[in-house]
Structures are given as structure tokens and as C-alpha cells.
């Protein structure tokens, strides 16, 4: 096999590959938490917005949760910059090629995200004026985010198959196709989608805690409502995850089924934490949330291990460890400091955002 892979960019890496991999996974976990809340929470609120036309609880629930969506969009976009940069830095030969092969769709992501950002503000700020049209505005907005997620999924899947680059280019030279929808890409997308619904359900259950004194009946109902979404989504995820596992190439799948002790242990621990999150959700949102964050973190590691294993057959045509390294440690330390400062700022913004609600409740 001699896949057509462009030569690496003749610029040395600013840090060892292992360190770059760590920050790629770490920053992706942060992005994943916000992204799951956006897509999953948006799905829950969209359904409630339709139900809210006849049910006052759903209507009030929609009004309250929709106020959180605009900043969640901002967090999702901001936290998505770093992992995308690390991905381009280490896997640029593959990522840039797969992006060019779907160029128009990839460029369209920027405009779709902007439209989605506008949509959540439109729904939130003019909900009453929109009237019966409001749920449709939110549905269209969430559909935009779905398509963005699908585009990313197609790109991340395509970059793992460099043997298809040249044939795809010959089939469409202008970058106007998202490529074939394979079982691997579809199961990967569904894996994300169902997980986001589960995370969104638990997120709105946590959010309802801020309403306990102001609207205790609504808060109790919203907590139960969110937990139901979380448990159903997580239950479905076990089946979708198994489908995704079966869709992987045999040599990759085997690593997580006893072929590699570390990979098998990480996947097993992620599944165990998911079971713990479901079991504890009805009684302890805190324990369930901790277990869920652990599950998401470990699954992000599993995702990275799948990427490494999927690209192993293309050695020596593509080898990240063969890339030249020239440490730029002052710049890298500055990045770490700014990353920590940024996370602290986000934490402070969340505190300020929720503080008025808490004070009103007291």
C-alpha cells in the first residue's frame, strides 16, 4: 500500500509529540463537554418548546434553559479552537487533505455556526414575539449544529483513510462532496449524537438546582425530566457504542477486546463509569456528574487510541514520531499559562452568569 500523502509542513513541532497528544486530548475533552451540552441540551429544549405550546411546565422549562444556550455556544466555539490547532499541528498532512476534499462544506461550517449562534439568540430574546414559530426556529438552529457535527465527523473519519484521498480527488476535484457515508462514519456520528442527548439531559437536571427556592415544583420536575433523558440516552449509547466498535477495522477493534491491555482497560473503565453514572443519577446528581465526566474523558482517550491504531498501517508513509521537533518552551509555557487563565475566566463567567438566579432564589 502506497497512499498519496502530502509531505509534512517543513516547520518543526514546538514540543514533543507525546506532549502535543496530551494537550490535544485534554482540550478536546473541554470542548466535548460544552459541545455535548449545546447539541444535547438544544435537542431537549427543542422538544420541550413544541410540548410547551400546550404544557406550561415545558414552556417555562424551555424559557429558562434557553437563556443558557447563547453562552454555551460561545464556550463550545472557544474551547474548540485549541484541539483543532493541535490536530492540525500533528496530523496536518492528513487533516488538511481531507478538509480540502470537502472544501466547500468545510468552509461552510463557519457560516453555519454563525447562523446557529444567531438562532439561539433569536429564540431566546424574541421568544414571545415569535409565538408559534419559536419552536421551529430552535429546531432549525439545532439542525444546523447537527450538520456541523456531521461535517466534522466525516472529516475526522476521512483523514484516517489516506488510501482514499486520490480516488476521492479524481471523483470530485472541486471539494463539493462530504464523501461516502460509511458504517464507521455513521456509527461515529450517532455515537456522538446520542451521547450529547445524555449529557444534555444531565446538564439541564443540574441547571434546575438553581430554581429550587424560586420555583421548587418546576425544579423537581425538571430534575426528573433531565435525568430521564440522561438515562435513556446512556442506555441507547451502549448499543450505539457496540455498533461503533464493530464498525472499526478488525486490527483496531481487537485492541479494545483484549489485544492491548491498556486500551481494553480504558474502555472497560469508561463503560463501568457510565454504568455508575446511570445508577447514581436518580439519587445523586453530583456523583453521576463526576462519573459522566470520567466517562467522557476516558472515551476521548479511546477515540485518540483509535486514531493512532487506524493510522499505524500507513507507516512509514505517515509517522508523527518522525516529525522534526524544535522545542519552543517559552511560547509553550505561555500557552499553558493562558490556557489555565482562560479556564479560570470561564469558571468565573459561569459563576457570574448563575449568581443572579441564585440570589433571586434566596
N, C-alpha and C positions, 0 to 999 in steps of 0.2 A: 504494500500500500504506500503510495506516494502522494499524499494530499497536497493541493495547491494552497500553501500557507504563506502569506507575505512575510518578508524579513522583519525582524523586530525593529522598533524605533531606535536609532543609534544614540540614545541618551541613557546613561547608566541609571539604575534604580537608586533612589535616595536612601534605601535601607535594605537589609537582608530580606529575602523573600518570605521567610518564616514570620518576621515581624509584620510585614505588609499583609500576609494572610490573616494574622491575628486581628489587625485593625479592620480588615475587610469584613470579617465575620462579626466583630463586635459592633461596628457601626451599622451593619445590616440588621442586627437584632434590634437596635434602637429604632431604625426605620420601620422594621416589620411590626413593632408594637403599635406605632402610630398609624401605619397603613391598614392594619387589620381593624383598628378601631374605626377608621374612616369608612372603609368598604363595608365591614360587617355592621357597624353602628348605623351607617347610612341605609343599609338594607332593612334593618329592624325598624328604623324610623319611617322609611318609605311605606312599609306595610301598615304601620300604625297610623300614618297620615290618611290612608284610604279608609281604615276602620274608624278613624276619628270623626268622619263625617256623620256617623250615627252613634258613636260611643264617646261620651265626654271624657272618660279616663284616657282613652287612646289619644284624644285630641289634646288634652293637657300634657300628657306624656310627650307627644310629638313637639309641642311648643317649647317645652323645657329642654329636651335633648337637642333640638335643632340649634339652640343657641351655642352649643359646644362645637358644632361641626366646622364653622369657619376657622377657629384656631387650630383644630385638628388637621385641617387641610394644610395650613401653614407649617405645622410641625412635620407632617408627612413629607412635604416638599423639601424643607430644610434638612431634615435628618436623612433624606435620600441622596444628598449631594456627595457626602463622604464615601459611602460604599461604592457609588458609581465611579468616583475618581480612582479608588483603589483597584476596582475591577479593570478599568482602562489601563492603569499603570502596569499591572502584572499580566493581564490577558488581552492587551490591546490588539495584538495580531489577529486574534480570533473575534473579539468583540467588535472592533471597527469593521471588519469584513462582513460579519453577519448584519451589522447595522446598515451598511451601505446596500446590501442586497435587499433590504426592506426600507430603503431611504425615505420614501415619501411618508410611509406610516410612522417611521421613527421620528422624523421632523414634525409630523402632525401631533405627536404626544404633547409637545409644548402648548399648542393651541387648545387641545382637548382639556388639558389640566387647567388652563386659564378659564375656559368655558365652565368647567366643573366648579372652579373656585367662585366664579360669578354666580353660578346656580345656587350654591348653598347660601350665599349672602342674599340673593334674591328671595329665596324661600324663607329665610329667617327674618328678613327685615320687612317684607311685604306679604307675609302670610295671610293676613286678613284681607288685604286688597285683592289678592289672587283668588280667594274664595275657593270654588270647586276645582279650579285649575291648579291649586297649590300642590296636591299630591302628584300630579303629572309633571310638574316642574322638577320635583325632587326625584321622581322616577327617571326622568331623562338625565338628570345630573348623575345619579348613581350608575346609570347605564354607560355614561362617558367614562367614569372611573373603572368600570368593568372592562371596557375596551382597552383602556390604557394598561390595565393589569394583563390582559390577554396579549397585547403587543409586547410587553416586557417578557412574558412567559415564552412567546415564540422566539424572541431574540436570544434569551438565555439558553433555550433548548438548541437553537440553530448553531450557536457558537461552539457547541460540543460535538458537532459533526462536520469538521472541516473537509471531509472527503466529498461533501455535497456542495461545497462552495462553487466550484467551477461549473457543474451541471446546472445549478440554480442561476448562475450568471448567464449561461447560454440560453436558458429558458426565458429569462426576462432581464434584459440589460438595463432597464430604467429604474429598477428598485421599486416596482409598483405591486409587489406581492408579499404577503406575510409568510409565504412558504406553505408547505403541506401541513395540515393539522394531523399529526400522528397520535397514536395512543399515548406515547410518552408526554407529548406537549399538552394534550387534552387532560390527562390524569394529573399532570403537574398543575395546570390551571385550576382544575376542580379541587385539588388538594389545598391550594391557597384560598379559593373562594369559600369553601366550607369551613376552613379554619378561621377565616375572617368573621364569618357569621357567629361562630362560637365565641371568639374574643369580643366581638361587638356586644353579644348578649351579656357577658360577664361585665363588660365595661359600663353598660347602662345600669346594671344592677348595683355596681359600686357608686355610680353617679347619683342614684336615688337616695343614698345615705344622706346627702346634703339637704334633702327635703323632709327629713323625719319630723322635725319640730314644726315646720311651716305647714306641711301637708302630710301628716302621718299615714293617712289611709292610702293616698296616692303612692307614697314612698314604699309602703309594704307591698302594694300591688305591683309596682314597677320592679321591685327586687325579685319577686316571684316570676314575673314576666321575663326579665332578663336571664334569670337562672334557667328557665325552661329553654330559651333559645340556646344558651350555652350547652346544656346537657344534650339537646337534640343534635346540635352542630358537632359536638365532640363525638357523640355516638356514630354519626354518619362518617366522621373523619376516620374512624378505624377501618371502615370498608373502603373509603376512597384512598387511604394511605396504603392499604394492601394492594389495591389496583395499581397505584403508582409504583410500588415496589416490584410488582410483576412486570410492569412495562419497561423496567430498566434492562439493559443488556445482561446476559447471564453472568458474565465475569464481574460486573458491578454488583448485581443483586446478591451474588454468592458471598461477597464480603460482609454483608449485613445478616447473613443466615449461617454464621459460624465460620466463614472463611477467614475473617480477620477479627481477632479478639476485641480490639479497641472499637472498631466500627459496630460490631454486634452489641457490645456493652452499652455504647452510647445510644443506639436505637432502642435497646431494651429499657434503659433508664428513662428515655423520653416517653415511652409507652406507659411505664409504671407511674410516672409523674402525671400523665394525662388521666389515668385511672384515679389517682389520688385527687386530682382537681375536680373530677366529676363527683366522686364520692363525698367530698367535703363541701361542695358548693351549697347544698341546702342549709347547712348549719353554720359554716364559717367562710365568708367571702374572702377574708384575709388569707387563710390557708390555701383556699382554692386559687387565689390570685398568684400567690408565691409559687405554687405547683405549676400553674399555667405559664408563668414567666420562665420557669425552669424548662418546661416542655418546649416552648418556643426557642429558647436558647440552644438546647440540645438538637432540635430539628434543624436549626440554622447550621450547626456544625455538621450534621448528617448531609445537608444539602451541599456543603463545601466538599465533604468527602466524596460525594457522588461526582462532583465536577472533577476532582483530582483523578478519581478512578476512571472516569469516562475519557479523559484525555491521555491516560497512560499508554494506550495502544499507539499513539501518534509520536512517541519517542523514536528517533531523535529529531524528527521534523519540528516538534514543538516541545521545548523543555524550559520551564520557568527558572530552573536552577542553573541553567547555562547562561542566563542573562547577566550582563556585567553589573556590578554593584559598586557604587562610589558614595559612601555614607555622607549625607548632608545633615549631620546631627544637630547643629544649631536650629536649622529650619524644622527638623522633625520634632525636636523638643518644643519649639514654639507651637507647632501644630497640636501636640498633646496638651499643652497648657491651655490653648484656646479651645480645644475640644472640651476639656473639663470645665472651663469657664462658661462655655456655651451650654453645657448640660445643667450647670448651676443656674444659669439665667433662665433656662426653660422651666426648671423646678420653681424658681421664684415667680415666673409668669403664671404658672399653674396655680400657685398659692394665691396670687393677687386675683386671678380670674375667679376662683371659687370663694374667696373670702367674703364678698358681699352677700352671697347666698347663705353662707354660714351665719353671718351676723344677723341677717334678716330673720333666720330661723330662731336665733337666740333672743 
